[in-house]
Amino acid sequence: MKPERVAIVGGGICGLGVGWKLARAGVEVVLFESGRAVRESSWAAAGMLASHMELRPEEEHITFLGRRSMRRWPAFLAELEADADLAVEYRDEGTLYVALDRDALEHLRFLRKHQEETGLPVEWLTGSEAREREPFLSRRVAGALYASGDHRVEPRALCQALVRAFRAAGGELREESLVEEILLADGAVRGVRCGGDPWEADAVVVAAGAWSGLLRGLPEEVVPPVRPVKGQMLAVRMDDPPLLTRSVWAADGTRFAYLVPFSSGRLLVGATVEERGYDREVTAGALLDLLRVAFDALPGIYELPVEETWAGLRPASSDNAPILGPTPVPGLHMATGHYRNGVLFAPLTAEDVA
């Protein structure tokens, strides 16, 4: 039975995506965001849709789920752009993962073997073959993996489009509105409390990212096991012609960085993985580490102006998989715990949770 009123807690890509789909279906939706919409981990994202390169041993189920979501991206984006009346840059040149030393090369060989065993289409390239595709790569590049199926989307344009599409479909967005409590009665959801006032709803969707586990009123057995994982990033401004045309992941034996270009000339460099609680300070050491790897892979970055630095908090679950769908509490649903892949999982989260 379709609910008549739904409250969504959290105004990131996932919460807005679910809200947009519900509002399109004729449901009354109010989305509560404690700050400004899409200004937390969604705004901090790089926009990579990298289900192939994100493969990790014992996390194959996440990869398969990501591939399901990846297949939905073209139709999801076409619908979103139409509803938002806003174009969102989508790039499909694929992703290169380059090794800068012998240790990293061995890791790439292991990853390639695991990808092939898992049925993922990837291509092995020598260093010179990688430089044929991206001529400004360093001669330190000893080898590379290429995944044509890993794409990218401009994350901040995506954020803006979701806000516009949600409102155009009739959804109500309440920013600077902290949800103080999830309201229950007789073991079922009855709404939320915000600003001291109750707002009744037939269903509540928890999409509060790294803060999802802090919501009051949730029974202990359904509190999502989500924690913040800090990621620091920076953006530089490329000249024309650009130094890169596709996403590049780069690693040596101890360090890693990715470089994500867009047609605006903006080149994103990220990202650290830090267990630092809710700390969002940008540190010189983190930026230095990222830039060292970026420079070793792409020496031309040395002359580029720094446009922005920032840190975001990824919502990581206990097993790194997203937490989606209904809970044992009637009317209470989850859309959180996306960790590194909130953008990749946006279509699947929006459609399946809605």
Legacy VTK file of the C-alpha trace (Angstrom):
# vtk DataFile Version 3.0
C-alpha trace
ASCII
DATASET POLYDATA
POINTS 354 float
0.000 0.000 0.000
1.432 3.334 -1.070
1.976 5.764 1.822
0.335 9.172 1.576
2.951 11.101 3.588
6.665 10.379 3.876
9.323 12.161 5.914
12.919 11.870 4.728
15.713 12.666 7.151
18.757 13.901 5.261
19.134 16.059 2.167
22.028 14.450 0.332
22.031 12.706 -3.036
20.383 9.597 -1.599
17.642 11.318 0.385
16.792 13.662 -2.490
16.807 10.798 -4.982
14.313 8.799 -2.930
12.211 11.911 -2.342
12.171 12.817 -6.030
10.967 9.343 -7.032
8.283 9.341 -4.322
7.062 12.833 -5.224
6.867 11.829 -8.898
4.607 8.954 -7.808
2.198 11.380 -6.135
3.312 10.919 -2.534
3.441 13.920 -0.191
7.113 14.147 0.751
8.844 16.463 3.190
12.619 16.272 3.384
14.301 17.550 6.540
17.936 18.667 6.316
19.797 19.938 9.371
21.936 22.310 7.281
21.908 23.096 3.579
20.853 20.389 1.158
23.603 18.359 -0.563
26.403 20.187 1.281
27.867 17.274 3.213
29.382 14.135 1.648
27.409 14.660 -1.578
29.066 18.036 -2.216
32.473 16.591 -1.274
32.249 13.668 -3.723
34.382 13.200 -6.828
31.520 11.759 -8.885
33.231 8.498 -9.872
31.077 5.578 -10.975
33.788 2.990 -10.452
32.253 -0.397 -9.717
35.126 -2.196 -11.516
38.065 -0.448 -9.848
36.391 -0.502 -6.436
36.433 -4.312 -6.367
37.890 -5.637 -3.107
38.260 -9.249 -1.890
35.262 -10.274 0.217
33.312 -7.225 -1.030
32.235 -8.740 -4.349
28.563 -8.356 -3.377
29.075 -4.580 -3.249
30.636 -4.653 -6.723
27.712 -6.615 -8.168
25.243 -4.222 -6.563
27.235 -1.304 -7.963
27.099 -2.785 -11.457
23.326 -3.104 -11.177
23.142 0.552 -10.267
25.614 1.479 -13.024
23.328 -0.021 -15.671
20.541 2.291 -14.511
22.591 5.484 -14.731
21.825 6.538 -18.346
18.043 6.320 -17.953
18.152 7.800 -14.439
20.178 10.780 -15.632
17.997 11.412 -18.686
14.914 11.511 -16.483
16.614 13.709 -13.908
17.847 16.239 -16.474
14.363 16.462 -17.979
12.672 17.038 -14.609
15.340 19.478 -13.401
15.696 21.256 -16.751
19.427 21.160 -16.107
22.261 19.383 -17.911
24.621 17.258 -15.818
28.000 16.341 -17.296
28.398 12.581 -17.706
31.707 11.173 -18.982
32.208 7.623 -20.240
35.893 7.500 -21.269
36.589 4.880 -18.602
39.160 4.803 -15.803
42.907 4.117 -15.802
44.573 2.687 -12.692
48.316 3.271 -13.031
51.200 1.756 -11.056
54.159 3.991 -10.187
56.515 1.342 -8.801
57.057 -2.412 -8.592
54.900 -2.915 -5.479
51.967 -1.105 -7.051
52.438 -3.108 -10.248
52.154 -6.351 -8.291
48.977 -5.075 -6.662
47.524 -4.251 -10.086
48.317 -7.762 -11.302
46.488 -9.201 -8.298
43.522 -6.876 -8.889
43.415 -7.773 -12.581
43.346 -11.494 -11.779
40.551 -10.975 -9.258
38.582 -8.812 -11.701
38.870 -11.428 -14.434
37.841 -14.214 -12.037
34.829 -12.119 -11.056
33.862 -11.535 -14.689
34.713 -7.845 -14.864
35.928 -6.612 -18.258
39.304 -4.880 -17.791
42.315 -4.358 -20.039
46.001 -4.571 -19.122
48.233 -1.811 -20.520
51.979 -1.282 -20.483
53.280 2.085 -19.335
53.757 3.250 -22.933
50.236 2.103 -23.873
48.820 4.055 -20.923
50.695 7.169 -22.120
49.233 6.719 -25.603
45.802 7.204 -24.048
46.892 9.954 -21.651
50.042 11.584 -23.114
50.837 13.726 -20.054
51.249 10.746 -17.719
54.677 10.339 -16.170
57.294 7.944 -17.479
57.219 6.462 -13.978
53.983 4.697 -14.964
55.062 1.054 -15.240
51.700 -0.458 -16.137
47.980 0.161 -15.879
44.518 -1.337 -15.797
41.799 0.182 -17.955
38.094 -0.219 -17.142
35.905 1.143 -19.930
32.795 0.539 -17.836
33.813 2.920 -15.033
32.370 6.369 -15.767
31.948 9.658 -13.896
29.392 12.408 -13.376
29.906 16.019 -12.289
28.861 15.707 -8.627
27.838 19.260 -7.802
25.722 19.613 -10.922
24.097 16.315 -9.935
23.369 17.754 -6.483
21.760 20.866 -7.941
19.701 18.832 -10.406
18.309 16.613 -7.640
17.216 19.638 -5.608
15.468 21.136 -8.637
13.845 17.869 -9.714
12.614 17.126 -6.189
10.967 20.531 -5.894
9.576 20.389 -9.439
7.892 17.067 -8.592
6.163 18.678 -5.602
8.520 17.687 -2.798
8.989 20.074 0.119
12.580 20.746 1.180
13.092 22.079 4.700
16.692 23.198 5.175
18.188 24.208 8.536
15.661 21.796 10.062
17.214 19.363 12.508
15.150 16.246 13.189
15.297 15.799 16.938
13.524 12.457 17.132
11.900 9.668 15.149
8.378 9.273 16.512
6.984 5.792 17.174
3.659 4.542 18.482
2.652 0.935 19.084
5.977 -0.170 17.616
5.469 1.590 14.278
6.655 4.866 12.795
4.367 7.849 13.209
6.582 10.676 11.966
9.397 12.919 13.171
9.881 15.772 15.609
11.551 18.909 14.260
11.851 22.262 16.006
9.887 20.813 18.906
6.882 20.077 16.706
5.703 16.670 15.478
5.212 15.994 11.776
3.073 12.943 11.186
4.004 10.534 8.417
3.095 7.048 7.230
6.751 6.290 6.598
10.163 7.713 7.464
13.346 7.263 5.420
16.642 7.652 7.280
19.143 9.112 4.792
21.266 11.201 7.142
24.635 9.911 5.967
27.313 9.737 8.650
24.800 11.043 11.213
22.199 8.309 10.603
23.126 6.351 13.714
22.741 9.388 15.984
19.015 9.923 15.467
17.009 9.762 18.676
13.971 7.547 18.881
15.332 4.638 16.869
14.996 1.297 18.665
18.420 -0.113 19.454
17.980 -3.079 17.130
17.537 -0.874 14.047
20.141 1.840 14.715
22.270 1.731 11.548
25.940 0.862 12.216
27.263 3.906 10.356
30.380 5.891 11.190
32.110 8.868 9.524
35.249 8.252 7.469
37.023 11.477 6.607
38.202 12.213 3.094
40.305 15.252 2.181
40.461 16.503 -1.413
41.516 19.434 -3.540
40.733 20.843 -6.972
43.135 22.464 -9.419
42.377 24.385 -12.590
43.654 22.920 -15.876
44.578 24.867 -18.970
43.274 24.089 -22.445
44.101 21.506 -23.724
43.604 19.626 -20.458
46.232 17.392 -18.887
43.740 14.518 -18.544
40.643 13.367 -20.418
39.636 10.460 -18.172
39.819 9.491 -14.510
43.201 8.215 -13.370
43.888 6.270 -10.193
47.558 6.247 -9.223
49.476 4.301 -6.613
52.967 3.534 -5.438
53.769 1.007 -2.734
52.409 3.110 0.119
50.278 5.930 -1.290
47.228 6.373 -3.494
45.374 9.220 -5.180
42.812 9.650 -7.920
42.529 12.457 -10.452
39.121 13.225 -11.946
38.836 15.785 -14.787
35.786 17.653 -16.067
35.181 19.756 -19.170
35.112 22.944 -17.080
38.865 22.516 -16.562
38.398 21.472 -12.947
40.617 18.548 -11.915
39.761 16.846 -8.617
42.506 15.144 -6.605
41.560 12.870 -3.734
41.112 11.393 -1.315
42.351 10.416 2.108
40.671 7.690 4.168
40.809 8.698 7.836
39.083 7.384 10.944
38.882 10.762 12.684
35.296 10.933 13.875
33.483 14.090 12.823
36.651 16.125 12.281
36.597 18.008 8.958
39.790 20.027 9.135
41.925 20.148 6.010
45.544 19.361 6.887
48.778 20.227 5.097
50.103 16.686 5.450
47.099 15.122 3.753
47.245 17.540 0.837
50.996 16.965 0.537
50.519 13.197 0.313
47.828 13.545 -2.351
49.862 15.994 -4.388
52.992 13.852 -4.206
51.190 10.930 -5.827
49.391 13.198 -8.276
52.698 14.809 -9.305
54.437 11.445 -9.691
51.646 10.339 -12.045
51.020 13.660 -13.795
54.020 16.018 -13.497
52.242 18.868 -15.276
50.021 19.342 -12.243
52.915 21.210 -10.579
52.103 24.467 -12.391
48.320 24.388 -11.977
46.562 26.795 -9.598
44.770 25.323 -6.575
41.113 26.256 -6.735
39.663 24.660 -3.599
40.400 22.282 -0.721
37.846 20.484 1.425
37.072 17.474 3.610
33.951 15.347 3.659
32.612 12.593 5.893
31.718 9.359 4.134
28.973 7.291 5.809
30.619 3.885 6.225
28.734 0.828 7.442
30.333 -1.996 9.401
30.823 -4.084 6.216
31.153 -1.137 3.771
27.879 -2.098 2.053
24.953 0.320 1.789
22.051 -0.117 4.198
18.870 0.020 2.112
15.192 -0.680 2.496
12.663 -1.534 5.205
13.551 -2.307 8.810
11.671 -4.509 11.314
9.917 -1.328 12.493
6.848 -0.829 10.263
7.154 2.318 8.206
10.871 2.859 8.909
13.251 2.600 5.943
16.998 3.086 5.504
19.021 4.732 2.723
22.449 5.177 4.246
25.922 3.637 4.664
27.063 4.173 1.055
30.707 4.833 2.070
32.756 5.584 -1.106
29.922 4.910 -3.542
27.020 7.232 -2.810
27.020 8.650 -6.334
27.358 5.229 -7.967
24.429 3.881 -5.941
22.187 6.926 -6.502
19.856 5.329 -9.124
19.485 2.051 -7.280
18.907 3.762 -3.939
16.373 6.220 -5.319
14.343 3.670 -7.252
14.466 0.671 -4.938
13.962 2.472 -1.645
11.151 4.592 -3.121
LINES 1 355
354 0 1 2 3 4 5 6 7 8 9 10 11 12 13 14 15 16 17 18 19 20 21 22 23 24 25 26 27 28 29 30 31 32 33 34 35 36 37 38 39 40 41 42 43 44 45 46 47 48 49 50 51 52 53 54 55 56 57 58 59 60 61 62 63 64 65 66 67 68 69 70 71 72 73 74 75 76 77 78 79 80 81 82 83 84 85 86 87 88 89 90 91 92 93 94 95 96 97 98 99 100 101 102 103 104 105 106 107 108 109 110 111 112 113 114 115 116 117 118 119 120 121 122 123 124 125 126 127 128 129 130 131 132 133 134 135 136 137 138 139 140 141 142 143 144 145 146 147 148 149 150 151 152 153 154 155 156 157 158 159 160 161 162 163 164 165 166 167 168 169 170 171 172 173 174 175 176 177 178 179 180 181 182 183 184 185 186 187 188 189 190 191 192 193 194 195 196 197 198 199 200 201 202 203 204 205 206 207 208 209 210 211 212 213 214 215 216 217 218 219 220 221 222 223 224 225 226 227 228 229 230 231 232 233 234 235 236 237 238 239 240 241 242 243 244 245 246 247 248 249 250 251 252 253 254 255 256 257 258 259 260 261 262 263 264 265 266 267 268 269 270 271 272 273 274 275 276 277 278 279 280 281 282 283 284 285 286 287 288 289 290 291 292 293 294 295 296 297 298 299 300 301 302 303 304 305 306 307 308 309 310 311 312 313 314 315 316 317 318 319 320 321 322 323 324 325 326 327 328 329 330 331 332 333 334 335 336 337 338 339 340 341 342 343 344 345 346 347 348 349 350 351 352 353
